[in-house]
Amino acid sequence: MPKLNVELTLKGLAVAYLLEALVLYVATGATIAAMIAGAAKAPVTDSALGVLTGAAAVWLTLGARAIIKHKRWARSAGVFWQLIQLTIALGTFEASILGGLLIAVPSIAVLLTLFNKQIVAATQENRD
C-alpha cells in the first residue's frame, strides 16, 4: 500500500467535516427562518431540530480543528457522524437514489479514510 501524506489527508478530513458542518448551518438557518416567517407547523419540534442541527454543526466545526491537531476524539466523532449520515442516506434512497448516493458515497470515503492505519496512528494520544 502506498504511503499516505498524513498531514494532507488530515486537512482533507477537516475540509469534509467543515462541508458537512456548512450543510448543518444552512439547515439550522432555514429552520430558524421558517419559524420566523410563521411557516412552522410544529414550533416545539422545529425548535428542537434547530438546536440539534446547530449543535451538530458546531461539534463538527470543532472536530475539524481537532483532526488537524491529531486528536483521537475527532476521529471518533467523525466515525459517529458518518454513521449518522449513512442512516440518513438509507432513508433518502426511498425518495431518490441519486440523493442517497450523494450522502452515502462521501460518508463511506470519509469512513474508510478514518480507518486507515496511518490516520489511526497519527491520531493516537501517545504519539511522538
Backbone as numpy.savetxt, mean C-alpha at the origin, in Angstrom:
# Nx Ny Nz CAx CAy CAz Cx Cy Cz
20.93 -16.52 -9.44 20.07 -15.35 -9.44 20.97 -14.10 -9.44
20.64 -13.12 -10.29 21.47 -11.91 -10.35 21.39 -11.11 -9.06
22.50 -10.41 -8.77 22.54 -9.58 -7.57 21.66 -8.36 -7.78
20.90 -8.07 -6.76 19.93 -6.97 -6.78 20.57 -5.70 -6.26
20.26 -4.57 -6.87 20.68 -3.28 -6.32 19.68 -2.97 -5.19
20.09 -3.28 -3.97 19.18 -3.21 -2.82 18.67 -1.80 -2.59
19.55 -0.82 -2.63 19.13 0.56 -2.36 18.10 1.03 -3.38
18.35 0.73 -4.65 17.41 1.13 -5.70 16.08 0.39 -5.55
16.14 -0.87 -5.17 14.92 -1.66 -4.98 14.12 -1.12 -3.79
14.80 -0.76 -2.71 14.09 -0.18 -1.56 13.43 1.15 -1.94
14.11 1.94 -2.76 13.51 3.19 -3.23 12.29 2.91 -4.12
12.38 1.87 -4.94 11.24 1.47 -5.76 10.06 1.03 -4.91
10.34 0.28 -3.84 9.29 -0.11 -2.93 8.66 1.11 -2.27
9.50 2.08 -1.91 8.98 3.31 -1.30 8.06 4.04 -2.27
8.44 4.08 -3.54 7.59 4.72 -4.55 6.26 3.97 -4.66
6.31 2.65 -4.65 5.07 1.86 -4.71 4.18 2.17 -3.51
4.77 2.21 -2.33 4.00 2.55 -1.12 3.37 3.94 -1.26
4.15 4.90 -1.77 3.65 6.26 -1.90 2.53 6.37 -2.93
2.64 5.61 -4.02 1.56 5.62 -5.01 0.28 5.03 -4.43
0.43 3.97 -3.65 -0.73 3.38 -2.98 -1.32 4.36 -1.97
-0.45 5.06 -1.26 -0.92 6.08 -0.30 -1.64 7.20 -1.02
-1.14 7.60 -2.19 -1.78 8.66 -2.96 -3.22 8.28 -3.32
-3.42 7.04 -3.73 -4.78 6.57 -4.03 -5.67 6.70 -2.79
-5.12 6.36 -1.64 -5.89 6.46 -0.40 -6.17 7.91 -0.01
-5.20 8.80 -0.24 -5.43 10.22 0.04 -6.56 10.75 -0.85
-6.55 10.35 -2.12 -7.60 10.78 -3.05 -8.95 10.22 -2.60
-8.99 8.94 -2.20 -10.24 8.33 -1.73 -10.76 9.05 -0.48
-9.84 9.40 0.40 -10.23 10.12 1.61 -10.82 11.49 1.24
-10.15 12.19 0.35 -10.64 13.49 -0.09 -11.99 13.39 -0.77
-12.17 12.37 -1.60 -13.45 12.18 -2.29 -14.57 11.89 -1.29
-14.26 11.10 -0.28 -15.26 10.79 0.75 -15.64 12.04 1.52
-14.66 12.83 1.89 -14.92 14.07 2.63 -15.71 15.05 1.76
-15.32 15.16 0.48 -16.02 16.07 -0.44 -17.47 15.65 -0.61
-17.72 14.36 -0.71 -19.09 13.87 -0.85 -19.91 14.17 0.41
-19.27 14.06 1.55 -19.98 14.35 2.80 -20.31 15.84 2.90
-19.37 16.69 2.50 -19.59 18.14 2.54 -20.69 18.54 1.55
-20.71 17.88 0.40 -21.71 18.19 -0.63 -23.09 17.64 -0.29
-23.16 16.85 0.76 -24.45 16.30 1.17 -24.83 15.03 0.43
-23.88 14.42 -0.28 -24.16 13.21 -1.05 -24.04 11.95 -0.20
-23.65 12.09 1.04 -23.46 10.92 1.90 -24.82 10.37 2.33
-25.05 9.11 2.02 -26.30 8.47 2.42 -26.17 7.81 3.79
-24.95 7.55 4.20 -24.68 6.95 5.52 -23.52 7.72 6.15
-23.78 8.87 6.77 -22.71 9.73 7.28 -21.78 9.04 8.27
-22.30 8.19 9.12 -21.45 7.51 10.10 -20.49 6.55 9.38
-21.02 5.80 8.44 -20.18 4.87 7.67 -19.16 5.63 6.84
-19.60 6.69 6.19 -18.67 7.49 5.39 -17.59 8.14 6.25
-17.95 8.56 7.45 -16.96 9.13 8.37 -15.92 8.08 8.75
-16.40 6.88 9.07 -15.47 5.81 9.43 -14.57 5.46 8.25
-15.14 5.41 7.05 -14.36 5.13 5.85 -13.30 6.20 5.62
-13.67 7.45 5.83 -12.71 8.54 5.68 -11.57 8.44 6.67
-11.89 8.13 7.91 -10.85 7.99 8.94 -9.93 6.80 8.60
-10.52 5.68 8.22 -9.71 4.49 7.91 -8.81 4.68 6.69
-9.36 5.26 5.63 -8.52 5.46 4.44 -7.45 6.52 4.71
-7.80 7.55 5.46 -6.80 8.56 5.80 -5.68 7.99 6.66
-6.05 7.19 7.65 -5.04 6.57 8.52 -4.16 5.61 7.73
-4.76 4.84 6.83 -3.96 3.91 6.02 -3.00 4.68 5.10
-3.45 5.81 4.58 -2.58 6.62 3.73 -1.37 7.14 4.51
-1.62 7.64 5.71 -0.51 8.13 6.55 0.42 6.97 6.90
-0.14 5.82 7.25 0.64 4.64 7.61 1.55 4.22 6.44
1.01 4.19 5.21 1.83 3.83 4.06 2.90 4.89 3.77
2.57 6.15 4.01 3.57 7.21 3.82 4.73 7.02 4.80
4.42 6.72 6.04 5.47 6.45 7.03 6.23 5.17 6.67
5.52 4.19 6.13 6.18 2.95 5.70 7.16 3.20 4.56
6.83 4.11 3.67 7.73 4.46 2.57 9.04 5.04 3.10
8.92 5.90 4.08 10.15 6.46 4.70 10.94 5.37 5.40
10.23 4.49 6.10 10.90 3.46 6.90 11.57 2.40 6.03
11.00 2.07 4.89 11.60 1.03 4.05 12.94 1.52 3.49
13.04 2.81 3.21 14.31 3.38 2.74 15.36 3.33 3.86
14.90 3.42 5.11 15.81 3.37 6.26 16.05 1.94 6.74
15.62 0.95 5.91 15.88 -0.47 6.19 15.15 -0.98 7.44
14.01 -0.43 7.76 13.28 -0.86 8.95 12.46 -2.12 8.64
12.54 -3.09 9.52 11.83 -4.35 9.33 10.32 -4.16 9.34
9.81 -3.28 10.20 8.36 -3.11 10.29 7.76 -2.62 8.98
8.53 -1.88 8.19 8.02 -1.37 6.93 7.80 -2.51 5.93
8.62 -3.53 5.99 8.42 -4.70 5.13 7.18 -5.46 5.57
7.01 -5.63 6.87 5.83 -6.31 7.40 4.56 -5.54 7.04
4.62 -4.23 7.17 3.47 -3.40 6.83 3.14 -3.52 5.35
4.17 -3.59 4.53 3.97 -3.74 3.08 3.32 -5.07 2.74
3.75 -6.13 3.39 3.15 -7.45 3.15 1.67 -7.40 3.53
1.38 -6.86 4.69 -0.01 -6.76 5.14 -0.84 -5.97 4.14
-0.34 -4.83 3.71 -1.10 -3.98 2.81 -1.32 -4.65 1.45
-0.31 -5.35 0.95 -0.48 -6.02 -0.34 -1.54 -7.12 -0.23
-1.59 -7.81 0.89 -2.62 -8.83 1.09 -4.01 -8.20 1.14
-4.11 -7.02 1.76 -5.40 -6.30 1.77 -5.79 -5.95 0.34
-4.84 -5.46 -0.44 -5.13 -5.09 -1.82 -5.52 -6.31 -2.66
-4.88 -7.44 -2.42 -5.26 -8.66 -3.15 -6.69 -9.07 -2.81
-7.09 -8.87 -1.57 -8.47 -9.15 -1.18 -9.42 -8.23 -1.93
-9.06 -6.96 -2.04 -9.88 -6.01 -2.79 -9.91 -6.41 -4.27
-8.78 -6.84 -4.80 -8.72 -7.26 -6.21 -9.66 -8.44 -6.47
-9.72 -9.38 -5.54 -10.62 -10.52 -5.72 -12.07 -10.06 -5.86
-12.47 -9.11 -5.04 -13.82 -8.57 -5.15 -14.02 -7.77 -6.42
-12.98 -7.11 -6.88 -13.07 -6.29 -8.09 -13.21 -7.16 -9.33
-12.65 -8.36 -9.32 -12.75 -9.25 -10.48 -14.21 -9.52 -10.86
-15.12 -9.48 -9.90 -16.54 -9.71 -10.20 -17.10 -8.61 -11.10
-16.62 -7.40 -10.91 -17.12 -6.28 -11.70 -16.27 -6.02 -12.95
-14.97 -6.24 -12.84 -14.07 -5.92 -13.95 -12.79 -6.73 -13.85
-12.54 -7.53 -14.87 -11.29 -8.31 -14.91 -10.10 -7.37 -14.97
-10.19 -6.36 -15.83 -9.09 -5.40 -15.96 -8.84 -4.66 -14.65
-9.90 -4.23 -13.99 -9.75 -3.54 -12.71 -9.09 -4.42 -11.67
-9.50 -5.68 -11.61 -8.90 -6.63 -10.67 -7.43 -6.83 -10.96
-7.09 -6.94 -12.25 -5.68 -7.11 -12.62 -4.85 -5.88 -12.30
-5.45 -4.69 -12.48 -4.73 -3.45 -12.17 -4.40 -3.32 -10.69
-5.18 -3.98 -9.87 -4.90 -3.99 -8.43 -3.98 -5.15 -8.07
-4.24 -6.33 -8.63 -3.54 -7.55 -8.23 -2.09 -7.60 -8.72
-1.85 -7.23 -9.96 -0.50 -7.39 -10.53 0.55 -6.58 -9.78
0.33 -5.27 -9.53 1.34 -4.53 -8.75 1.50 -5.08 -7.33
0.40 -5.52 -6.73 0.48 -6.08 -5.38 1.34 -7.34 -5.35
1.16 -8.19 -6.33 1.97 -9.42 -6.40 3.43 -9.07 -6.63
3.70 -8.08 -7.50 5.08 -7.67 -7.76 5.75 -7.14 -6.49
5.02 -6.32 -5.73 5.57 -5.78 -4.49 5.78 -6.91 -3.48
4.82 -7.82 -3.37 4.97 -8.95 -2.45 6.20 -9.78 -2.77
6.38 -10.11 -4.05 7.56 -10.90 -4.44 8.85 -10.17 -4.11
8.86 -8.87 -4.31 10.05 -8.08 -4.00 10.31 -8.05 -2.50
9.25 -7.92 -1.72 9.41 -7.88 -0.26 9.94 -9.20 0.30
9.69 -10.31 -0.40 10.18 -11.61 0.05 11.51 -12.00 -0.57
12.11 -11.13 -1.38 13.43 -11.39 -1.93 14.44 -11.50 -0.79
15.32 -12.49 -0.86 16.29 -12.73 0.23 17.14 -11.50 0.54
17.55 -10.79 -0.50 18.39 -9.62 -0.27 17.62 -8.48 0.40
16.36 -8.34 0.07 15.54 -7.31 0.71 15.26 -7.70 2.16
14.97 -8.97 2.37 14.77 -9.44 3.76 16.02 -9.19 4.58
17.18 -9.52 4.03 18.44 -9.31 4.76 18.70 -7.82 5.01
18.35 -6.99 4.04 18.61 -5.55 4.18 17.70 -4.89 5.21
16.59 -5.52 5.51 15.64 -4.91 6.44 15.59 -5.64 7.78
16.69 -6.25 8.14 16.81 -6.87 9.47 17.32 -5.83 10.45
16.84 -5.91 11.67 17.25 -4.96 12.70 18.73 -5.09 13.07
19.27 -6.27 12.93 20.64 -6.52 13.39 21.66 -6.50 12.26
21.38 -5.78 11.19 22.35 -5.74 10.09 23.52 -4.81 10.44
24.61 -5.00 9.76 25.82 -4.21 10.03 25.78 -2.85 9.39
